[in-house]
Amino acid sequence: MRLIKLIVLALIAIVMIVVAVANIQPLTLRLLPDDLARLLGFNWEATLPAFAYLLMAAIVGLLFGFVWEWVREHKHRATAVQERRERVRLEQEVQRVSPSPEKGDDVLALLEGR
């Protein structure tokens, strides 16, 4: 299983390297169109290799997916916490109500005495 994991990771690394080499040319990303930037007096732009934008897009997508799932599963985590508290409460109640070992159980003593 560990060998399969290493092979899959190696294949993913090879694909990422090939994509990076194929997309090495610089790419300029602008926040606003030129006319709107001149009107507002604000122009943000970044020039990076194209593969850097692809990598950032993948990372942002993964982060968005993780946050989405975390929010979506909140109700299940809340239910689990509530059930855990109820279980602890019931275990404490059983310990409080059950007879202590040194005191003995009269019913069991009667049944064993037959």
N, C-alpha and C positions, 0 to 999 in steps of 0.2 A: 504494500500500500504506500509506503514511504517512497519507493522508487517511482511509482506512478505519479505521485504528487510532484516529485522533482522533475520528471519528464514534462508534465503539464506546465509547470512554472518556467522551465527552459523554453518550451514552445511559445509561451506568452511573451517572454523576454525577447526571443528572436523576432516575433511579429512586431513588437514595439520598436525594436532597433531598425527593422526594415522600413516601417512607417516614418520613423524619425529621419532616416537617411533620404527617403523619397520626398520629404517635405521640409527640407532644410532652408529653402529660400525665405527671405524676410517678408513679413506681412504686416501692414500697418492697420491697426484697429482704431477707429475714431468713435468717440461717444456721440457726437452730433454731426450732422451734415455741415459743410463749410459755410453756407449762407446763414444758417441758424447760429453757428458758433460765432460768426462775426457780429450778428445782431445782439447776442447775449454777452459777448466779450469773454466767453469761456470756451476753451477748446482743449479737451483731453484726448491724447492719442498715445498709443504704445506701438512700438515696432519690435516684434519678436519673430523667431522662426515659426513657421506654420505648425509644426508638430507641438510646440509649446502651447498654442491655443487649443489644439486637439486634446492634449493631456489635461489642461486646466478644465476644459469642458467635461471630460470624463470624471475628474475629481469632484467638480461641482455637482454633477449628476448623481454620483454615489452618495455624497453628503446629503443632497436633497432626498434621495431614496431612504437613507438611514433615518433622517428626521421624520419623514412621512410615516414610516413603519413604527417608530417609537411613539408618535402621537396616536396612531391608529390602534396600537396594542395597549394603550393606557388603561382602558376599561378591564382588560384581562389581568393586568398587573394589580389593579385596585381590588379586583375580586379575589385574587390569590392572597393578598395581604389580609383582607377581611376574613377569609376562610382560615388562614394561619392563626390569626388572633382568636377566632372562635375555637379552634382545635386546642390551643394552649389553655384557654379558659375552661374547656370541658375536661382536659387532662387534670388541671388543678382541682376541679370539682370532684372528679373521680378519686383522686388521692385523698381529698378531705373526707369523703363519705365512706370510702372502703375501710374495712377494719384493719387495725395494725397487726403485724405478724406476731408480736409477743402476746397480744390479747387473745388471738385465736378466733375461729369462727365456730359458733355453737352449732350451726346447722351441719357443717362439715364434720364436726366431732360426733354428732349423733349418727350421721350416715356411715361414718367409718367404724363406729362401735357396733354395728349390727352383727 
